[in-house]
Amino acid sequence: MSDHQRGTDCIHAGYTPANGEPRNIPIVQSTTFRYATGEAMGALFDLEAEGYFYTRLQNPTNDRVAAKIAALEGGTAAMLTSSGQAANFYAIFNIASCGDHVVASTAIYGGTFNLFHVTMKRMGIEFTFVDPDCTEEELNAAFRPSTKAVFGETIANPALTVLDIEKFARAAHAHGVPLIVDNTFPTPVNCRPFEWGADIVTHSTTKYMDGHANAVGGAIVDSGKFDWTKYPDKFPGLCTPDESYHGVTYTERFGLAGAFITKCTAQLMRDFGSIPSPQNAYYLNIGLETLALRMPRHCENALAVAKFLKNHPKVSWVKYPGLEGDAHYDLARKYMPQGTCGVVSFGVKGGREAASRFMAGLKLASIATHVADAKTCVLHPASTTHRQMTDEELAAAGVSPDLVRFSVGIEDIRDILADVEKALEQA
């Protein structure tokens, strides 16, 4: 773990140039790497040596940026993926397969819900969805002998519920499985789930980490703390020989600090190839360098917007975990005392039609299928990102038909509030 503060790690972690080397992380824009002998390359294919041979698996640019994210989260190893969806898929599929089961929070991004409930279900992996505010008894009742993991979002998109990480970690560990937490919205600047018992962290780096809507990407970080070897029958992929790599056992060869990410790279990235381009990793790194500066501004602006909306006569309700009186305010103060995120969810009186008129009246904010970047943007999830979900599934995910997701950027707050006020007049 780094000895520096997170703001310093945003700039320096993951890459230390030697004498005469580039000060910025170099873009290694190459598909392949040359070796003097076939034996040298063979050692790489057998996982007996470190190095690079094909960018579909690993690339130096990507690995340096992943190392920075690992340092920010306080993890032991990390990898980049081509999207946040790929990161969540890999994190689950690395330890669960046909016939297995996963417990997940109902309050998750609509795309993640569809990935779990539809696509991975077709692969034979069953998911049980639980209310993030459920009791410990209700949570424990969701587990089965075949359960391999628990999944939740630190701050749910767009319901903005806060996951009680310690509660979910206790339940996961009591049943011998890891807790996987998507930490996209708070970022490690505001919350480090490993410090509260989580074992694996994922990110859609497309959001605040990139911060400028430049490059789609994802990341997986391992805490290195979950002891897979205590449950060899539950996690055979990590604890028994992998015949596709001449019998290597990942926990024996790479230890707890490296087994999960090495297997995820060696198997899943090899077979699915969801790797980001080195150019995209370079863009991500540029965003990371200012992450610690941007997040406080996002949170400050979002809180101001939430307070304004709460007192507006045309607004029926406001959800923002950093707002005093919010149902998840106490959990937010516990896990994220420095701030939560820049996203505010609210309802406009008059329902869908009024929400549409409000969004059409915005001039500064953009209607966009995006969230969590420097520019303010807005979306109606029930008719876009969550439109494949039934009314019952929407309700369970905390997404009402009138919910407007307002992603507050880092513009001057006076301009943002003026834009909102004028748009509400038209609603």
C-alpha distance (Angstrom), angle and dihedral (degrees) to the residues before:
residue distance angle dihedral
M1 . . .
S2 3.79 . .
D3 3.81 120.7 .
H4 3.81 91.2 -146.5
Q5 3.78 130.7 91.7
R6 3.80 116.4 -98.8
G7 3.80 93.1 -106.9
T8 3.80 89.5 57.7
D9 3.80 92.6 45.0
C10 3.82 89.1 53.3
I11 3.78 86.6 65.4
H12 3.79 106.5 30.6
A13 3.82 111.4 21.6
G14 3.79 121.3 107.5
Y15 3.79 98.7 25.3
T16 3.79 133.0 55.4
P17 3.81 111.6 176.9
A18 3.77 117.2 -140.4
N19 3.79 123.9 -136.6
G20 3.80 109.8 -51.0
E21 3.83 94.9 2.7
P22 3.82 123.9 127.2
R23 3.79 114.0 -77.1
N24 3.82 91.1 -142.5
I25 3.78 122.8 58.6
P26 3.82 104.4 -87.9
I27 3.79 120.4 -122.1
V28 3.80 105.3 -123.7
Q29 3.79 96.0 -162.0
S30 3.78 97.4 -178.6
T31 3.77 132.1 115.1
T32 3.78 94.7 -153.7
F33 3.81 143.1 29.5
R34 3.80 128.3 -142.6
Y35 3.81 125.4 -123.6
A36 3.79 131.0 -173.9
T37 3.80 96.0 -134.4
G38 3.76 138.6 24.9
E39 3.80 88.9 -127.8
A40 3.80 91.1 61.6
M41 3.78 91.5 52.5
G42 3.79 91.3 43.6
A43 3.79 89.9 59.2
L44 3.79 88.6 57.9
F45 3.80 92.0 51.3
D46 3.81 89.2 51.4
L47 3.83 91.8 49.8
E48 3.80 89.2 -119.9
A49 3.82 95.4 120.3
E50 3.78 137.6 33.8
G51 3.77 121.1 -116.0
Y52 3.78 145.2 84.6
F53 3.77 131.5 -79.9
Y54 3.81 107.0 155.3
T55 3.79 129.1 17.1
R56 3.81 92.9 -138.7
L57 3.79 86.2 77.3
Q58 3.80 105.2 28.6
N59 3.77 141.1 -10.5
P60 3.83 129.5 -171.2
T61 3.81 93.8 -125.8
N62 3.79 92.2 51.0
D63 3.79 93.3 45.9
R64 3.80 93.7 52.4
V65 3.78 91.9 51.5
A66 3.81 90.4 45.9
A67 3.81 89.0 52.0
K68 3.80 89.0 54.8
I69 3.81 91.5 52.9
A70 3.81 90.2 47.6
A71 3.80 89.4 54.0
L72 3.80 91.7 48.3
E73 3.81 91.9 51.8
G74 3.80 94.1 41.3
G75 3.81 92.1 -117.7
T76 3.80 132.8 142.7
A77 3.81 100.1 -131.2
A78 3.80 139.6 6.8
M79 3.77 142.7 179.4
L80 3.79 135.0 -160.2
T81 3.79 123.8 -127.8
S82 3.78 131.8 -168.0
S83 3.82 93.0 -105.9
G84 3.78 143.3 0.4
Q85 3.80 88.7 -105.6
A86 3.81 89.6 58.1
A87 3.80 90.2 48.7
N88 3.81 93.0 54.4
F89 3.79 92.3 43.8
Y90 3.80 93.1 50.1
A91 3.81 93.4 44.8
I92 3.81 90.8 56.9
F93 3.80 100.1 34.3
N94 3.80 91.6 50.3
I95 3.83 89.1 71.9
A96 3.83 105.2 16.9
S97 3.79 129.3 63.5
C98 3.80 141.4 161.2
G99 3.80 110.1 -30.4
D100 3.79 94.9 21.2
H101 3.79 129.7 115.7
V102 3.82 136.9 -141.1
V103 3.80 131.3 -165.4
A104 3.81 112.9 -140.7
S105 3.77 137.5 176.4
T106 3.80 115.7 -106.9
A107 3.81 89.6 -137.8
I108 3.80 100.4 78.7
Y109 3.79 137.1 118.0
G110 3.81 113.0 -70.6
G111 3.81 93.1 -121.6
T112 3.80 90.8 53.3
F113 3.81 90.6 48.2
N114 3.82 90.6 53.6
L115 3.81 90.8 46.2
F116 3.81 90.0 54.8
H117 3.79 102.0 33.1
V118 3.81 98.6 41.4
T119 3.80 115.6 15.4
M120 3.80 101.3 34.4
K121 3.78 90.1 40.0
R122 3.82 86.6 60.4
M123 3.80 86.3 54.8
G124 3.79 89.4 58.2
I125 3.81 98.9 -101.6
E126 3.81 113.7 128.9
F127 3.81 123.4 -150.4
T128 3.77 128.5 -159.3
F129 3.80 112.4 -160.0
V130 3.79 119.4 -149.2
D131 3.79 132.3 -172.6
P132 3.83 107.5 -102.7
D133 3.81 87.9 -135.2
C134 3.80 93.2 53.7
T135 3.78 122.1 127.1
E136 3.80 120.7 -99.3
E137 3.81 88.2 -109.4
E138 3.80 91.7 54.6
L139 3.79 90.7 46.2
N140 3.80 94.0 50.7
A141 3.80 90.7 48.1
A142 3.81 89.5 63.1
F143 3.82 93.9 65.9
R144 3.80 124.8 99.2
P145 3.81 132.4 -172.0
S146 3.83 86.7 -102.7
T147 3.83 94.9 53.1
K148 3.80 111.4 126.8
A149 3.82 104.7 173.4
V150 3.80 148.0 0.2
F151 3.81 120.5 -131.3
G152 3.80 134.2 -165.0
E153 3.80 143.7 144.6
T154 3.80 120.5 -112.7
I155 3.80 88.4 -138.0
A156 3.78 112.3 11.3
N157 3.80 120.1 -125.4
P158 3.04 112.1 -103.7
A159 3.82 103.3 -13.9
L160 3.84 89.9 65.0
T161 3.79 92.7 -147.5
V162 3.80 113.4 154.3
L163 3.79 118.1 -126.9
D164 3.80 115.2 -128.8
I165 3.79 91.6 -131.7
E166 3.79 96.1 -173.8
K167 3.81 92.3 51.8
F168 3.80 93.0 49.6
A169 3.82 91.9 43.4
R170 3.82 91.7 52.6
A171 3.78 91.4 51.9
A172 3.80 93.5 45.5
H173 3.80 93.7 49.1
A174 3.81 92.8 44.5
H175 3.81 86.8 60.2
G176 3.82 94.8 42.7
V177 3.81 98.6 -110.0
P178 3.82 134.8 113.6
L179 3.78 127.1 -106.0
I180 3.82 113.0 -127.2
V181 3.81 115.0 -161.3
D182 3.79 127.4 -169.9
N183 3.82 101.9 -142.9
T184 3.81 97.5 -179.2
F185 3.81 100.5 123.2
P186 3.83 102.7 47.0
T187 3.83 95.2 30.7
P188 3.81 118.4 -158.4
V189 3.81 88.1 -73.3
N190 3.81 89.4 73.6
C191 3.81 103.2 22.5
R192 3.79 137.5 16.6
P193 3.83 106.4 -166.3
F194 3.82 92.5 -165.4
E195 3.80 88.5 69.6
W196 3.81 88.8 60.5
G197 3.81 98.8 46.1
A198 3.81 105.9 -82.3
D199 3.81 116.3 140.1
I200 3.82 105.5 -163.3
V201 3.81 127.0 28.0
T202 3.79 126.5 -162.5
H203 3.80 131.9 -168.9
S204 3.74 140.7 -167.9
T205 3.80 92.7 -140.0
T206 3.81 86.1 -170.1
K207 3.80 86.7 83.3
Y208 3.82 127.7 55.0
M209 3.80 95.7 -19.6
D210 3.79 91.6 62.5
G211 3.77 88.6 28.6
H212 3.79 99.3 -178.5
A213 3.83 104.8 66.6
N214 3.80 89.8 -111.3
A215 3.79 104.7 124.7
V216 3.80 137.6 18.5
G217 3.79 113.1 -132.3
G218 3.79 149.0 135.7
A219 3.78 141.0 -152.2
I220 3.80 139.7 -154.4
V221 3.81 120.9 -157.1
D222 3.82 126.2 -170.0
S223 3.79 120.7 -150.8
G224 3.81 90.4 -153.9
K225 3.81 88.2 -138.4
F226 3.80 104.3 101.0
D227 3.80 110.1 95.1
W228 3.79 104.4 -139.6
T229 3.80 90.4 176.2
K230 3.81 91.1 69.5
Y231 3.81 87.9 66.9
P232 3.83 106.3 36.5
D233 3.81 92.8 154.9
K234 3.81 91.4 52.3
F235 3.83 95.0 46.9
P236 3.82 106.2 31.8
G237 3.80 92.3 153.6
L238 3.79 89.7 67.2
C239 3.80 100.0 31.6
T240 3.82 104.6 40.7
P241 3.83 131.2 56.7
D242 3.80 117.9 -74.0
E243 3.80 105.7 -138.6
S244 3.81 91.5 -163.0
Y245 3.83 86.7 67.4
H246 3.80 99.6 40.8
G247 3.78 94.7 -89.5
V248 3.79 101.7 -51.0
T249 3.81 113.9 165.3
Y250 3.80 106.8 -148.6
T251 3.79 98.6 -150.7
E252 3.82 91.3 49.7
R253 3.81 96.5 45.1
F254 3.81 100.2 37.8
G255 3.81 104.5 21.2
L256 3.78 126.2 -139.2
A257 3.80 90.7 -59.6
G258 3.80 94.6 61.9
A259 3.81 110.5 15.6
F260 3.81 99.6 91.5
I261 3.81 97.6 47.0
T262 3.81 93.7 40.3
K263 3.81 91.6 53.3
C264 3.80 90.8 44.6
T265 3.81 90.3 53.0
A266 3.79 98.6 38.6
Q267 3.80 95.5 47.0
L268 3.79 112.3 20.6
M269 3.79 100.1 33.3
R270 3.79 88.8 43.6
D271 3.82 92.0 53.1
F272 3.82 103.5 31.7
G273 3.81 100.3 29.0
S274 3.82 98.1 -153.0
I275 3.79 93.4 157.4
P276 3.82 123.8 144.2
S277 3.77 119.7 -121.5
P278 3.83 114.1 -102.4
Q279 3.81 87.2 -118.0
N280 3.81 90.6 58.8
A281 3.79 90.7 47.6
Y282 3.80 88.2 53.0
Y283 3.83 90.7 52.6
L284 3.80 89.0 48.8
N285 3.78 91.1 53.6
I286 3.79 91.0 53.0
G287 3.79 88.7 54.7
L288 3.79 92.8 46.9
E289 3.79 91.2 56.6
T290 3.82 91.0 67.4
L291 3.81 98.5 32.8
A292 3.81 94.3 104.9
L293 3.80 89.8 51.9
R294 3.80 96.8 45.9
M295 3.81 101.1 46.1
P296 3.84 96.1 65.0
R297 3.82 89.6 50.5
H298 3.81 91.8 49.2
C299 3.81 90.6 50.4
E300 3.80 94.1 44.8
N301 3.80 92.3 50.5
A302 3.81 93.7 44.0
L303 3.79 92.7 51.9
A304 3.81 90.0 51.3
V305 3.82 90.5 50.6
A306 3.83 91.7 47.1
K307 3.81 91.5 51.7
F308 3.82 91.1 48.2
L309 3.79 92.9 49.3
K310 3.80 93.5 46.1
N311 3.80 90.2 61.7
H312 3.81 97.5 41.0
P313 3.83 116.4 109.0
K314 3.82 93.5 -141.7
V315 3.81 94.3 55.1
S316 3.81 116.5 87.2
W317 3.79 98.4 -168.6
V318 3.82 142.8 -8.5
K319 3.79 129.9 -149.7
Y320 3.80 119.1 -164.8
P321 3.81 121.0 137.7
G322 3.80 92.0 -148.2
L323 3.81 91.4 58.3
E324 3.79 115.2 98.5
G325 3.78 109.3 -114.9
D326 3.82 93.8 30.3
A327 3.81 113.5 135.6
H328 3.81 90.1 -118.3
Y329 3.79 97.6 38.7
D330 3.81 94.5 109.0
L331 3.81 92.9 49.4
A332 3.80 89.5 47.4
R333 3.80 91.0 52.0
K334 3.80 89.7 49.9
Y335 3.80 98.3 48.8
M336 3.81 100.7 24.7
P337 3.82 110.0 28.7
Q338 3.82 92.3 157.8
G339 3.80 94.5 54.6
T340 3.80 141.5 -60.5
C341 3.81 117.0 -129.1
G342 3.78 142.2 -60.2
V343 3.81 98.5 -101.2
V344 3.81 123.4 104.9
S345 3.81 123.8 -174.2
F346 3.80 121.1 -159.6
G347 3.77 145.3 153.0
V348 3.78 127.6 -120.6
K349 3.80 116.6 -142.6
G350 3.78 107.0 -107.8
G351 3.80 96.5 45.7
R352 3.81 126.1 -125.2
E353 3.79 95.8 -8.4
A354 3.79 93.3 51.4
A355 3.80 90.2 45.5
S356 3.80 89.8 53.3
R357 3.81 91.5 50.2
F358 3.81 90.1 49.0
M359 3.79 92.8 51.8
A360 3.80 92.2 46.3
G361 3.79 89.7 53.1
L362 3.79 94.8 57.5
K363 3.81 116.0 104.5
L364 3.81 104.9 172.0
A365 3.80 96.5 37.3
S366 3.80 118.0 67.5
I367 3.79 127.6 -137.4
A368 3.78 98.7 -127.1
T369 3.79 141.2 151.2
H370 3.73 89.4 -118.4
V371 3.76 141.5 85.0
A372 3.79 139.8 -168.5
D373 3.77 106.9 33.5
A374 3.79 136.2 118.5
K375 3.82 94.1 -86.3
T376 3.80 121.8 69.3
C377 3.81 112.5 -112.4
V378 3.78 137.3 172.0
L379 3.81 137.5 -153.9
H380 3.81 141.1 176.2
P381 3.84 101.2 -133.9
A382 3.83 98.3 -167.8
S383 3.81 90.3 63.7
T384 3.82 97.7 35.6
T385 3.81 127.7 19.4
H386 3.83 93.7 19.7
R387 3.82 100.1 31.9
Q388 3.83 93.4 114.7
M389 3.82 90.9 62.6
T390 3.81 123.3 93.0
D391 3.80 120.9 -120.4
E392 3.81 88.7 -102.3
E393 3.81 91.9 50.7
L394 3.80 90.5 46.7
A395 3.79 90.5 52.4
A396 3.81 91.7 48.8
A397 3.80 89.8 50.5
G398 3.80 91.0 50.8
V399 3.81 93.8 -112.3
S400 3.80 112.6 134.1
P401 3.82 120.8 -167.2
D402 3.80 90.9 -109.9
L403 3.82 96.2 48.1
V404 3.80 114.9 130.1
R405 3.81 115.8 -165.7
F406 3.78 108.5 -147.8
S407 3.80 114.1 -170.6
V408 3.79 106.2 -161.0
G409 3.78 114.5 -146.1
I410 3.78 131.9 -158.9
E411 3.80 97.3 -94.8
D412 3.80 118.9 123.3
I413 3.80 106.2 -65.7
R414 3.82 91.6 -134.2
D415 3.80 90.4 62.4
I416 3.80 93.0 45.6
L417 3.82 92.9 51.3
A418 3.80 92.1 46.0
D419 3.81 90.0 53.0
V420 3.81 92.0 49.4
E421 3.80 92.9 46.8
K422 3.81 94.1 51.7
A423 3.82 92.0 46.2
L424 3.81 91.7 50.8
E425 3.79 89.7 53.2
Q426 3.82 87.5 61.3
A427 3.80 92.9 46.8
